[in-house]
Amino acid sequence: MLIVYIAIIVIVPILSQCIRTAIEANVKPQGFISVIPGLFSLTYSENRGVAFGLFQDGTLFFAITTSIVIIVFAILLFKNYKKSKLFSVAAALIIGGGLGNLFERIFLGYVVDYLSLSFFPPICNFADYCITAGTICLIVYLLFFSDFLKDGKKKKTQDEQA
């Protein structure tokens, strides 16, 4: 099963770069293409910050931070991939999305965002959505399938009994 998680980690940044290249060729010259009027558009944007364009021009800091997060999740994935498929998919999506954005930060100095939804103001990219999906899977795993919260309850109960 490890091969599936490695495939996700490899495919996500490749897809991210392919999509970015297509966006630069087709959307950048126009700046904007309406796909579903009033709902969804492709809007070229160079994001030099992090989520939602916050903290502009911190490329080196963000590259280092992203690298650390990727390394931590990679270690957790390779230590725990046999224990939980949900956690492993979450980690692989976060790593793959992180790598997709990291490559752009390192080689371009910014991340190209292009997915614009009318009901969600920030413009995002494919890698961002992979990170978001991975984070949602991670939260579901932690809340419902791990001992993360159960250990805290056990300790609390043991402390109360003592």
Phi, psi and omega in degrees: 000337180303325181299326178295316181292321177295321178299317178299314181299326181277316186289320183301308179293328177295312177300318180302316180289323177296315179296316179302316180299317178295320179295316180298322181285324189251330184259321183307314181300327180266331181089334189200135172226121177282123180263308174235102186309132179079357183231308187220133177218162171259119184231116181288129179211136176259113183261111180263006179247211176246210184313131177063020177077014180287155174056061182299150172062036175249040188308311182297314179300315181293323178295317179294313180299315179299318179299318179296315179298317179298315180297315180299312181293326177296317177298313179298319180297310184290336176279332191238008187297337179278343185277322184210122176292320182297313178298318183294319176296317178303310181298317181296319178295318179295315179296310181299314178295320178298317178296318179303312179288324180298316179303316180295317179300316183290313188271335180250335185087002179201170177249135178274120175253151186203345182269114184238118178252137184296329183268358179225093191306320183295141174273131184235185176225178182302314180299320178300317180291328175294317177298317179297314178298318177297320179294319177297315177299320179296317178296315178300315178300310182297321183283323190244340187236353182252173175269008183307309180275330181295320179300319179296320179292319179298314181297318180297315180296318179295320179295321180293326181285335184285000000 
